[in-house]
Amino acid sequence: MTTKTFLAPAKINLCLHVLGRRANGYHDLAMLMQRVSLYDRITMTLRDQDGLRVSCAGVELPPGQENIAARAVRALLELTERRQGLEIDIDKQIPVAAGLGGGSSDAATVLMGLNEMLDLGLTPRQLMDVGVKLGADVPFFIFRTTAWATGIGEELAAVPAVPQAWYVLVNPGLQVSTAWVYQNLRLTSPRSDLKIPRFSGELGELLELLHNDLEQVTMAHFPLIGDIKQRLRNLGAEGALMSGSGPTVFGVFREERTARAAAEALAAEPGWRAFAVAAVDDECTL
């Protein structure tokens, strides 16, 4: 019996532009995506007997719906024509339905971890092809670096030299449906000047980039999003933005000390969770 634990990081969208809607209902996007140091811990145990068991304390799925990590296992074993007994325990620290990509990160981590533990020899590109069928953000977590994401989010290009910063993530305990947000989005004229950002290392360059087309929908329904952005600025953030479809908001800070003090203050609000995090650009294995 072999057991290994992996870290599945959250992500933030430093910018998110919706370019248009496809006939199949998906949207064309242009996003700058960055992994950050808030992690789910995923422990996988290979077993001799067949069968798959996934446990994730505190997360209740609707009847008939299977955890995305379980779907990732089944997809990978089907592709490689393997049979393998497996237990997966997910220690969930990334808030659910929060715009932080927690489920997609879990699925990506399971794909990469199982590929390693079973010595399947699949390339990152092959894993990304499996992952995109599970969720549009899954390939990004397999890409494992800050990326400019286009298409539905699966076309990725590495973005080097992103200015260093600390981020404070604030989740007010609301759950927002990504599908609902996109269904209620009113598309404006698409921007034609969007291209892969280039940085010289100045934080101001990153601050100028902050933008999220989905904020207009989520904030209109949940004005609290705007309140959190202002609270972050009052506590020293030099910029603030909703991540993904929300409701998590992040503030951008120059100094770790200021970020941690802000996170401590905001975590004191009833029902809120706040985390001071930094960018992650390495492998996440324990």
N, C-alpha and C positions, 0 to 999 in steps of 0.2 A: 504494500500500500504506500503510495507516494503522495505527499501533501506539499503544496506550495502556496504562498500568499503573495498577491500582487496588489498594487495601488492603482486605482482608477481615478484620474484627476477630473475636476470640473473644468468647464471652459467659460470664457466670456467672449462676447462679440464687441470688439472695439469699434467696429462700424458694421452696419447692416443696411444695405440698400436693396429694395425690392424692384426689380427691373421690369417684370411683367408676369402674366399668368399663362401657363401652358394649357393646351386643350385637355390634358389629363388631370388638371386641377393643381398640379405642382406649380411653384413659382420659380422664376429665374432670379438668382440672387448675386450680390457681390458683397463679400464680408471679409473683415479681418478677424480671424479667430485665434485665441490664445488660451493655452492650458494654464491653470493656476493651481496653487498648492492647497487645495481642499480635496480630500480623497475619500472615496469608498474603499474599503479593504475587502478584497475578494480572495477567499481561501478555497482552493480546489483540491479535492482528494480523488485520486484514481482508485477504483475498486475492481476486484476480480469479477464480481457478478455484474450482469447487465442491469441497466436501469439508471435513471437520472433523477436526482433530488436537488432542488434549489430552495434554500431558505433565505428569507430576507425579513428580519424582525421589524415589525412596525409598519410594513407596507402591505396593504390589502388590495388585491387585484379584483376587478369585476368578475363575476362568474363566467367561466369558459375562456378567460384570457390568460395566456401563459407569459411569464416573465421573459423579457427580451434576452436575458442571459441564457435561459433555457432554449429559446429559439436559435440563438447563436450556436450553441452546442449541437443541436440537431442539424442545422445547416452545414456545419463543418464536417460532422461525421458522415452525413449523406454524400457530400462532395468527395470525400476521401475513401468512401466505402469501408469505414471502420466501425467496429462495435466496441464500446467502452463503457464500463460502469463509472459513474462520476457523481460526486457530491460537491455542491457549491454552496458556500455560506457567504452572504453579502452583508457586511457591516456597513449600513447605510448612513453616511454622514452628509452627503450632498442632498439638499432639499429636493423633494419630488415635484415634478411639473413646475419648475422654477426658472426656466430659461438658462440653466447651467449645464445641460447635456448629460446629466447623471446616468440615465438609462443607456444612452448611446455609448458613453464611456465604459460602463459595465460590459456591454456587449463586445466592444472592441477589445477590452482587456481579456475577456474570456477567449475570444478568437486567438489572440496572440499567445496567451498563456497555454492554451490547449495545444496549439501548434508546437510550442516549445516542449511541453511535458510529454507529448506523444511522438516527438521528433518527426513531425509530418513533412517538414522541409518546404512548406508553402512560402512564397515570397510575400512581402508586404502588399504588392499589387494584387496578388491572388486573394489575400485576406480582405483587401478593400473591396474587391468585386463581390465577395460574400457579404461584407458588411453593409454595402449600400442597399441591399435588398431588405435589410433589417431596419434601417433608418438613415436619413440623409446625412446626419452628423457622424455616423460610425466611422467612415473612412478617415475623417480628420483625426480622430484619436489614434488610428493606426499609423497615420502619417508622422505623428509624434514630433511636430515642430510647429511654431507659429506660422500661420498660412493665410494666404489670400484665396478665398474659396468662391468659386463661381459655379454656373449651372444650378443645380438644386442644392449645391454645397459640396458636391463630390469631386469637382475639378479643383485641384489644389496646387498651389505654388508656394514654395518656402519664402518667407519674408525675413531677411536677416537684419540685425542691428536695431531691433525695436527698442526704443528708449526704456531704460530701467525705471521701474516705478513700483510702488506698493498699492494694492487695491483693497478696499473694504467692501465686502459683499454684504448686502442687507436684504434679508428675506422676511417679509412681514407675515408669513404664514398663510397667505392666500394661494390657491391653486388656479392656474390659468391654462385653459386649453389652447394649445398652439393652433389646432384646426379652427377654433372659433375666432382667434385673432386674425388669421389669414382670410377667413370668410367675410369678416367685417372691414377689411382693409380697402380703402379707396385709393386706387393707383393714380399717381400723378404722371406727368410727362417723364419718361425715363431719362436719366442722365447719360450723356454720351462721352463725358470726360473722365469716367472712372477707369483707373488703371492700378496696377500693383503699386502700393506705396513704397517709397524709398526713404530711408531715414539716415540722418547724420548723427543721431544720438541725442538730440535735444528734446526734452520732454514736451516742449511747446508744439512740436510737430505732431506728436501723438494726440495732444489735446485738441488740435485743430481738426483731427480726423473723426472725433467722436460724433456718431450719428446713428440713429436707429429709426427706420421708417415705421416700425411696429409700435413705437411709443404712442403714436396718436390714437391708436385703437385701445390699447390696454389702459393708458392713463385716463382716457375719457370715461371708462367704466370704473376705474379704480383711481380716483384723484390722489389717494395715498401715495402713489408712485411719485408724483410731483413733490409731495411733502418730504418724502425721504431724500430725494435729490437735493432739496434745499437744506435739509438737516446735515447732509454730508458736506455741503459747501460751508455751512456755518462751523463745522468741526475741522475745517482745514483742507478739504478736497479741492483740487484745482480744476476738476471737471467731474461730472457725474452723468451716468447713462443707465438706462434699463438694458439688461442683457437678454438677447433673444426675444421671445414673446412675453417675457416677464414671469412673475412679478419682481424677481430679484433685481436690485439696483446696485451698481458699483460706483464707488468714488475713487478717483486717482490721486494718490498722495506721493510727494517727493520722499518723505522720510518714514522709516519703519515706526519710529516712536510715535509720531502723530497719528499714523494709521492705527496702531494698536490702541491708543487712547480713544480714538473715535469708535472703533469696534466695541470696546468695553462699554462706552456710553450708550451706544445704540442697542446693544444686546440686553440692556436693562429694561427696554420697553416690553411690556407684556405681549407674548406671542411672537416676538421678533427674534430672529437669529442673525448674528453678525460675525463676520470672519475677516481677519486681516491676512491677506495672502500675497504671494509674489508669483511671477511668471515661472513656468516649468518648461524646460527644454531638454529633458533627458529621459532616459528610460525609468519606468516606475515599478521596480521590482524589489521586494523585500528579501 
